Amino acid sequence: MPEFPVGLRDRARVAIEGISTLLKSENIQLFSSRLDEDMRTTWQRSIGQVEQDVRIASMVDRENAAISVGLIEAIDHAVGELEGTIEWGATVLPQLIEIQSRQITETPPQRPRASTKKIELPWTPVSFTPAPNVHNHGTRNLASSISGGASWETDPTGGYAVVATLGNRTIARVDLTPGQEASSMLALMSRVGSPSAIKTMVAASRLVWEKTGRMPFQHAATIGIGELARAAGYEAGDGRNIDPEIRRRIVQELRALTLVETWATDSPYDKKTRRRKGEWVAPLLVVTAAYREILHAEDGPVPTEIDIMLGRNWATAYAETDLVQIPAGFMKLHDDSVIRLAWYYVMAFRYRMMKPSMVIERPIRLLCSEAEIETGQARDRGRFLERLDKWHGLLVEHRIIGSYHRTPSIGTKDEPCPERPSTVFEQGTYTVRPTQAIIDVYQKRAVEPPPAAKATRTRKVRRKPATA
């Protein structure tokens, strides 16, 4: 009949007493109280395992009749685990408590400033190249889907899509449904299709342009959503934070801007076909990555930082010398109609920079149509004309236009305009002049020397020899 090895009972009793003393010690209480929520869960599981080892080690007090070979091995293993825990409490635990104390007293490290030193690669050409590993074997699935390790087939759930399958698992999917993409884009545009997206476009492009050293072609920049909101003219609230609804709207507008495509060409013009041979098709903006913090909202998490890159055509346009010059006051406008009116004049001044005069004179009806301003019903023409005049005054205040004059004039309370509002709307005009700052900046662009023209080769004409 099996019996306990010599000394196993003494080892077990010493280990049980030592564990009891360790769990009641001040070091264990201090260490466990400083753990965060995730580590505390792991710690509780470890304590449970220790208590299970204690129960197994306590079986050494059984009678010899109940002893088996398996029980002896289990008790010996449990005693060894308890002895290792006691040694951990005597050597490692004091060091962990000291580390915890330093983390509490020391200030968190500051984010280092970006260095302008030339980057030197910290490895030799013959060394191994490490690759990132996405959780849940995402990198392996990606490699399988693009290297032929997985089979591509039509989506069994229906629709114009293909999926990559590995065994019985779907590891990748590409949506090819034009109708679904169009409906998604229309739904998105219906939510964010407002003039505030213009400010988001301008602010995001300017931030990328500045953060890439004014060389945005194929370069991305990391931009915080709060930083983008402030660049777009939004003010922080009482808590020095941008309203979550504004942040969420900016993210939706950015998503809409990534769906907008631009067309441009650098191929020569064909006189025979009266067309150019080809064109570049590129999105306006590209979001390459996003860092998200989980916000408890109905629309899900909102990114806090994003990596934005300008599309090819949009980035190439920054190299031109005839950029649109947008006054700083444009970002301070928040009413949709005022933003539309301001954008109309900003673009109009850009188109007139090479003309003899930059003065803009437009009939009121044509002005509202070109600026896409909603004029309302005919019975409310008087109130609309008053609002239109106030909007022009607001543009003067924010230095977007220099001055304006309406014909016929709006009049005063003592001398109101003699014309009927409907007549003024149909026959009246606005004459708008730019600020001197806008004139100066466009004149500076106009006098800059153009890029050197390419040398052209003269075509040699062969002459036939004269016949006798």
C-alpha positions as CSV (number, residue, x, y, z in Angstrom):
1,M,0.0,0.0,0.0
2,P,1.5,3.4,-0.9
3,E,2.7,5.8,1.8
4,F,3.7,9.4,1.9
5,P,7.4,10.0,1.2
6,V,9.6,10.9,4.1
7,G,9.4,14.6,4.9
8,L,6.3,15.4,2.7
9,R,4.0,15.9,5.7
10,D,6.5,18.3,7.3
11,R,7.0,20.2,4.0
12,A,3.3,20.5,3.5
13,R,2.6,21.7,7.0
14,V,5.4,24.3,6.8
15,A,4.2,25.5,3.4
16,I,0.6,25.9,4.6
17,E,1.7,27.9,7.7
18,G,4.0,30.1,5.5
19,I,1.2,30.8,3.0
20,S,-1.2,31.7,5.8
21,T,1.4,34.2,7.2
22,L,2.1,35.7,3.8
23,L,-1.6,36.3,2.9
24,K,-2.1,38.1,6.2
25,S,1.1,40.3,5.9
26,E,1.0,44.0,5.3
27,N,3.0,43.7,2.0
28,I,0.2,41.6,0.4
29,Q,-2.5,44.0,1.6
30,L,-0.5,47.0,0.3
31,F,0.4,45.4,-3.0
32,S,-3.2,44.3,-3.8
33,S,-4.7,47.7,-2.8
34,R,-2.6,49.5,-5.5
35,L,-3.6,47.2,-8.4
36,D,-5.8,48.5,-11.1
37,E,-9.1,46.9,-12.0
38,D,-7.7,44.5,-14.7
39,M,-4.7,43.4,-12.6
40,R,-6.9,43.0,-9.5
41,T,-9.0,40.4,-11.4
42,T,-5.8,38.5,-12.3
43,W,-4.6,38.7,-8.7
44,Q,-7.9,37.2,-7.4
45,R,-7.5,34.3,-9.8
46,S,-3.9,33.8,-8.5
47,I,-5.1,33.8,-4.9
48,G,-7.8,31.2,-5.8
49,Q,-5.1,28.9,-7.2
50,V,-3.1,29.3,-4.0
51,E,-6.1,28.4,-1.9
52,Q,-6.7,25.3,-4.0
53,D,-3.0,24.3,-3.5
54,V,-3.5,24.7,0.2
55,R,-6.5,22.4,0.2
56,I,-4.6,19.7,-1.8
57,A,-1.6,20.0,0.6
58,S,-3.9,19.6,3.6
59,M,-4.6,16.0,2.4
60,V,-1.4,14.8,4.0
61,D,-3.4,14.3,7.2
62,R,-5.4,11.5,5.5
63,E,-5.1,7.9,6.7
64,N,-2.8,5.5,4.8
65,A,-5.8,3.6,3.6
66,A,-6.9,6.6,1.5
67,I,-3.5,7.3,-0.1
68,S,-2.9,6.7,-3.8
69,V,-0.1,7.3,-6.2
70,G,-2.0,10.1,-7.9
71,L,-2.7,11.8,-4.6
72,I,0.9,11.8,-3.6
73,E,1.9,13.4,-6.9
74,A,-0.8,16.0,-6.6
75,I,0.2,16.9,-3.0
76,D,3.9,17.1,-4.0
77,H,3.1,19.4,-6.9
78,A,0.9,21.6,-4.7
79,V,3.5,21.9,-2.0
80,G,6.1,22.9,-4.6
81,E,3.8,25.6,-5.8
82,L,3.3,26.9,-2.3
83,E,7.0,26.9,-1.6
84,G,7.6,28.9,-4.8
85,T,4.9,31.4,-3.7
86,I,6.5,31.9,-0.3
87,E,9.9,32.5,-2.0
88,W,8.2,35.1,-4.3
89,G,6.8,36.9,-1.3
90,A,10.2,37.1,0.3
91,T,12.2,38.3,-2.7
92,V,10.0,39.7,-5.5
93,L,7.1,41.2,-3.6
94,P,9.2,43.9,-1.8
95,Q,10.7,45.0,-5.2
96,L,7.2,45.3,-6.7
97,I,6.0,47.4,-3.8
98,E,9.0,49.7,-4.3
99,I,8.2,50.1,-8.0
100,Q,4.6,50.9,-7.2
101,S,5.7,53.6,-4.7
102,R,7.9,55.2,-7.3
103,Q,5.1,55.2,-9.9
104,I,2.8,57.0,-7.4
105,T,5.3,59.7,-6.4
106,E,7.0,60.4,-9.7
107,T,5.3,62.7,-12.3
108,P,4.3,61.1,-15.6
109,P,6.9,61.5,-18.3
110,Q,6.3,64.3,-20.8
111,R,5.9,63.7,-24.5
112,P,9.3,64.4,-26.1
113,R,9.5,67.1,-28.7
114,A,9.9,66.2,-32.3
115,S,13.6,66.1,-33.3
116,T,14.9,67.7,-36.4
117,K,18.0,65.5,-36.4
118,K,18.7,63.4,-39.5
119,I,17.2,59.9,-39.1
120,E,19.6,57.1,-39.1
121,L,18.3,53.5,-39.4
122,P,19.2,51.6,-36.2
123,W,19.9,48.3,-38.0
124,T,22.3,46.8,-40.5
125,P,21.3,45.8,-44.0
126,V,21.7,42.1,-43.3
127,S,19.6,42.0,-40.1
128,F,16.1,40.6,-39.8
129,T,13.1,42.9,-40.4
130,P,10.5,42.6,-37.7
131,A,6.8,42.7,-38.7
132,P,3.8,43.8,-36.5
133,N,1.5,41.1,-35.2
134,V,-2.2,42.0,-35.1
135,H,-4.3,40.5,-32.3
136,N,-6.4,37.4,-33.1
137,H,-3.9,36.5,-35.9
138,G,-5.0,39.4,-38.1
139,T,-1.6,39.7,-39.7
140,R,-1.6,36.0,-40.6
141,N,-5.1,36.2,-42.1
142,L,-4.0,39.3,-44.1
143,A,-1.0,37.5,-45.5
144,S,-3.1,34.5,-46.4
145,S,-5.6,36.5,-48.2
146,I,-3.1,38.4,-50.4
147,S,-0.6,35.7,-51.0
148,G,-2.8,32.9,-52.4
149,G,-3.1,30.9,-49.2
150,A,-6.9,31.6,-49.1
151,S,-9.5,31.0,-51.7
152,W,-11.6,33.9,-53.0
153,E,-15.2,33.3,-53.9
154,T,-18.5,35.2,-54.2
155,D,-20.2,36.2,-51.0
156,P,-22.6,33.3,-50.1
157,T,-24.8,35.8,-48.2
158,G,-25.6,37.6,-51.5
159,G,-24.7,40.9,-53.1
160,Y,-21.8,42.0,-55.3
161,A,-19.0,41.0,-53.0
162,V,-16.1,38.6,-52.8
163,V,-14.8,36.9,-49.6
164,A,-11.6,35.1,-48.7
165,T,-12.1,31.9,-46.8
166,L,-9.6,29.8,-44.9
167,G,-11.1,26.5,-43.9
168,N,-14.5,27.4,-42.6
169,R,-13.7,31.0,-41.6
170,T,-14.1,34.2,-43.6
171,I,-11.0,36.3,-43.1
172,A,-11.4,39.1,-45.6
173,R,-14.2,40.8,-47.7
174,V,-14.3,43.3,-50.5
175,D,-17.6,45.0,-51.2
176,L,-18.2,45.6,-54.9
177,T,-21.9,46.7,-54.8
178,P,-22.1,50.0,-56.7
179,G,-25.7,50.6,-55.5
180,Q,-24.8,50.0,-51.9
181,E,-21.9,52.4,-52.1
182,A,-24.1,55.0,-53.7
183,S,-26.8,54.7,-51.1
184,S,-24.3,54.8,-48.3
185,M,-22.8,57.9,-49.7
186,L,-26.2,59.6,-50.2
187,A,-27.2,58.7,-46.6
188,L,-23.9,60.2,-45.4
189,M,-24.2,63.3,-47.4
190,S,-27.7,63.9,-46.2
191,R,-26.4,64.0,-42.7
192,V,-23.3,66.1,-43.2
193,G,-24.1,68.0,-46.4
194,S,-23.8,71.5,-45.0
195,P,-21.5,74.5,-45.5
196,S,-19.7,73.6,-42.3
197,A,-18.0,70.8,-44.3
198,I,-16.3,73.5,-46.3
199,K,-14.6,74.7,-43.1
200,T,-13.6,71.2,-42.2
201,M,-12.1,70.7,-45.6
202,V,-10.1,74.0,-45.4
203,A,-8.9,73.4,-41.9
204,A,-7.9,69.8,-42.5
205,S,-6.0,70.6,-45.7
206,R,-4.2,73.5,-44.0
207,L,-3.2,71.4,-41.0
208,V,-1.8,68.7,-43.3
209,W,0.0,71.3,-45.4
210,E,1.7,72.9,-42.5
211,K,2.5,69.7,-40.5
212,T,4.2,68.1,-43.6
213,G,6.5,71.1,-44.0
214,R,4.3,72.4,-46.9
215,M,5.2,69.3,-48.9
216,P,1.9,67.3,-48.5
217,F,2.4,65.0,-51.6
218,Q,2.2,61.4,-50.3
219,H,2.8,62.5,-46.7
220,A,0.4,62.0,-43.8
221,A,0.0,64.1,-40.7
222,T,-1.4,63.2,-37.3
223,I,-4.2,65.6,-36.3
224,G,-6.3,65.6,-33.2
225,I,-10.1,66.0,-33.6
226,G,-10.0,68.8,-31.0
227,E,-7.2,70.5,-32.9
228,L,-9.1,70.2,-36.2
229,A,-12.2,71.7,-34.5
230,R,-10.3,74.7,-33.3
231,A,-8.8,75.2,-36.7
232,A,-12.3,75.1,-38.2
233,G,-13.3,78.0,-35.9
234,Y,-15.2,76.1,-33.1
235,E,-14.7,77.4,-29.6
236,A,-14.1,75.2,-26.5
237,G,-16.8,75.1,-23.8
238,D,-16.6,75.6,-20.0
239,G,-14.5,72.4,-19.6
240,R,-12.0,73.6,-22.2
241,N,-13.2,70.8,-24.5
242,I,-15.0,70.8,-27.8
243,D,-18.6,69.7,-27.6
244,P,-18.9,65.9,-28.4
245,E,-21.6,66.6,-31.0
246,I,-19.3,69.0,-32.9
247,R,-16.5,66.4,-32.7
248,R,-18.8,63.7,-34.0
249,R,-20.0,65.9,-36.8
250,I,-16.4,66.7,-37.9
251,V,-15.6,63.0,-38.1
252,Q,-18.7,62.5,-40.3
253,E,-17.7,65.4,-42.5
254,L,-14.2,63.9,-42.8
255,R,-15.6,60.6,-43.9
256,A,-17.7,62.4,-46.5
257,L,-14.6,64.2,-47.8
258,T,-12.8,60.9,-48.2
259,L,-15.6,59.8,-50.6
260,V,-15.3,62.9,-52.8
261,E,-13.3,62.2,-55.9
262,T,-11.2,64.8,-57.9
263,W,-10.1,64.7,-61.5
264,A,-6.9,66.2,-62.9
265,T,-4.6,65.6,-65.8
266,D,-1.0,66.3,-66.6
267,S,-1.0,64.7,-70.1
268,P,-0.7,66.9,-73.2
269,Y,-3.7,68.2,-75.1
270,D,-4.5,66.4,-78.3
271,K,-5.7,68.8,-80.9
272,K,-7.2,66.1,-83.1
273,T,-9.5,64.6,-80.5
274,R,-9.7,67.9,-78.6
275,R,-9.2,65.9,-75.4
276,R,-6.4,65.0,-73.1
277,K,-5.1,61.4,-73.2
278,G,-5.7,60.6,-69.5
279,E,-6.5,61.9,-66.1
280,W,-5.8,61.2,-62.4
281,V,-8.7,60.2,-60.3
282,A,-8.1,60.6,-56.5
283,P,-10.1,61.2,-53.4
284,L,-10.0,64.6,-51.8
285,L,-8.7,63.4,-48.4
286,V,-7.4,60.0,-47.2
287,V,-7.6,58.9,-43.6
288,T,-4.9,56.2,-43.2
289,A,-5.4,55.5,-39.5
290,A,-7.6,56.5,-36.5
291,Y,-7.2,56.3,-32.7
292,R,-10.5,55.8,-31.0
293,E,-11.6,56.2,-27.4
294,I,-14.8,54.4,-26.6
295,L,-17.5,57.0,-25.9
296,H,-20.8,55.7,-24.6
297,A,-22.9,57.2,-27.4
298,E,-25.5,55.9,-29.8
299,D,-23.2,56.4,-32.9
300,G,-20.4,54.4,-31.4
301,P,-16.8,55.5,-30.7
302,V,-15.4,58.8,-32.0
303,P,-11.8,59.0,-33.1
304,T,-9.6,61.4,-31.1
305,E,-6.6,61.4,-33.4
306,I,-6.4,60.6,-37.1
307,D,-3.7,60.3,-39.8
308,I,-4.8,62.4,-42.8
309,M,-3.2,62.5,-46.2
310,L,-4.2,64.8,-49.1
311,G,-5.3,63.1,-52.3
312,R,-2.9,63.3,-55.3
313,N,-4.8,66.0,-57.1
314,W,-5.5,68.0,-53.9
315,A,-1.8,67.8,-52.8
316,T,-0.5,68.7,-56.3
317,A,-2.7,71.8,-56.3
318,Y,-0.7,73.2,-53.4
319,A,2.3,73.5,-55.7
320,E,0.5,76.0,-57.9
321,T,1.0,79.7,-57.4
322,D,-2.7,80.7,-57.8
323,L,-4.1,79.2,-54.6
324,V,-7.4,80.4,-53.2
325,Q,-6.7,82.9,-50.4
326,I,-9.2,82.4,-47.6
327,P,-9.4,85.2,-44.9
328,A,-9.0,84.1,-41.3
329,G,-12.5,85.5,-40.5
330,F,-14.1,82.8,-42.7
331,M,-13.6,80.2,-39.9
332,K,-15.5,82.4,-37.5
333,L,-18.7,82.1,-39.5
334,H,-21.2,79.5,-38.3
335,D,-24.5,80.3,-40.1
336,D,-25.0,78.2,-43.2
337,S,-26.2,81.0,-45.4
338,V,-23.4,83.3,-44.3
339,I,-20.8,80.6,-45.0
340,R,-22.3,80.1,-48.5
341,L,-22.2,83.8,-49.2
342,A,-18.7,84.2,-47.9
343,W,-17.4,81.2,-50.0
344,Y,-19.0,82.7,-53.1
345,Y,-17.0,85.9,-52.7
346,V,-13.8,84.1,-51.7
347,M,-14.0,82.1,-55.0
348,A,-15.1,85.1,-57.0
349,F,-12.1,87.2,-55.9
350,R,-9.9,84.2,-56.8
351,Y,-11.3,84.1,-60.4
352,R,-10.9,87.9,-60.8
353,M,-7.3,88.1,-59.6
354,M,-6.0,88.4,-63.2
355,K,-8.7,90.8,-64.3
356,P,-8.3,94.5,-64.5
357,S,-10.7,95.0,-61.6
358,M,-11.7,92.8,-58.7
359,V,-14.9,94.6,-58.0
360,I,-17.9,92.2,-58.1
361,E,-21.3,93.5,-59.3
362,R,-24.2,91.1,-59.3
363,P,-28.0,91.3,-59.5
364,I,-29.5,90.1,-56.2
365,R,-31.5,87.2,-57.8
366,L,-28.4,86.0,-59.6
367,L,-26.2,86.4,-56.5
368,C,-28.5,84.3,-54.4
369,S,-28.7,81.6,-57.2
370,E,-24.9,81.4,-57.7
371,A,-24.2,81.4,-53.9
372,E,-26.9,78.7,-53.4
373,I,-28.7,80.8,-50.8
374,E,-32.3,79.9,-50.0
375,T,-34.5,82.9,-50.6
376,G,-37.7,81.7,-49.0
377,Q,-41.2,82.6,-50.2
378,A,-42.1,85.6,-52.2
379,R,-44.2,87.1,-49.4
380,D,-41.1,87.3,-47.2
381,R,-38.9,89.2,-49.6
382,G,-38.6,92.2,-47.3
383,R,-37.3,90.2,-44.3
384,F,-34.9,88.2,-46.6
385,L,-33.4,91.4,-48.1
386,E,-32.8,92.7,-44.5
387,R,-31.0,89.5,-43.6
388,L,-29.0,89.6,-46.8
389,D,-27.8,93.1,-46.0
390,K,-26.9,92.0,-42.4
391,W,-24.9,89.1,-43.8
392,H,-22.9,91.5,-46.0
393,G,-22.2,93.6,-43.0
394,L,-21.0,90.5,-41.1
395,L,-18.6,89.7,-44.0
396,V,-17.2,93.3,-43.7
397,E,-16.8,92.8,-40.0
398,H,-14.8,89.6,-40.4
399,R,-12.7,91.2,-43.2
400,I,-13.9,88.8,-45.9
401,I,-15.0,91.7,-48.1
402,G,-13.9,95.3,-48.0
403,S,-17.1,97.2,-48.7
404,Y,-20.5,96.7,-50.3
405,H,-23.3,98.8,-51.8
406,R,-26.8,97.9,-52.7
407,T,-28.8,99.6,-55.5
408,P,-31.3,100.8,-54.5
409,S,-30.1,101.4,-51.0
410,I,-31.8,99.6,-48.1
411,G,-32.9,103.0,-46.6
412,T,-33.5,103.9,-43.0
413,K,-36.5,104.1,-40.7
414,D,-37.0,107.8,-41.5
415,E,-36.4,107.4,-45.2
416,P,-37.3,103.8,-46.2
417,C,-36.5,102.4,-49.6
418,P,-39.2,103.6,-52.0
419,E,-39.1,100.4,-54.1
420,R,-41.2,97.3,-53.2
421,P,-39.2,94.4,-51.9
422,S,-40.1,92.2,-54.9
423,T,-38.9,94.9,-57.3
424,V,-35.6,95.2,-55.3
425,F,-35.1,91.5,-55.4
426,E,-35.7,91.3,-59.2
427,Q,-33.9,94.5,-60.3
428,G,-31.5,95.4,-57.4
429,T,-27.8,94.8,-57.5
430,Y,-24.9,94.4,-55.0
431,T,-21.5,95.9,-55.7
432,V,-18.7,94.4,-53.5
433,R,-15.1,95.3,-53.3
434,P,-12.3,93.2,-51.7
435,T,-10.1,94.3,-48.8
436,Q,-6.7,95.7,-49.5
437,A,-5.1,92.7,-47.9
438,I,-6.8,90.4,-50.5
439,I,-5.7,92.7,-53.4
440,D,-2.1,92.7,-52.1
441,V,-1.8,88.9,-51.7
442,Y,-3.2,88.2,-55.2
443,Q,-1.0,90.9,-56.7
444,K,2.0,89.3,-55.0
445,R,1.1,85.9,-56.5
446,A,0.6,87.5,-59.9
447,V,4.1,89.1,-60.1
448,E,5.9,85.9,-59.1
449,P,8.0,84.5,-62.0
450,P,6.4,81.5,-63.7
451,P,8.2,78.2,-63.8
452,A,10.8,77.8,-66.5
453,A,9.3,76.6,-69.7
454,K,10.6,73.4,-71.2
455,A,12.9,73.7,-74.2
456,T,11.2,72.7,-77.4
457,R,13.0,71.2,-80.4
458,T,12.6,72.7,-83.8
459,R,11.5,70.3,-86.5
460,K,13.8,69.9,-89.4
461,V,12.3,69.9,-92.8
462,R,14.0,67.8,-95.4
463,R,14.2,69.3,-98.8
464,K,14.2,67.3,-101.9
465,P,17.2,67.8,-104.1
466,A,16.7,69.9,-107.1
467,T,16.4,68.0,-110.4
468,A,18.3,69.0,-113.5
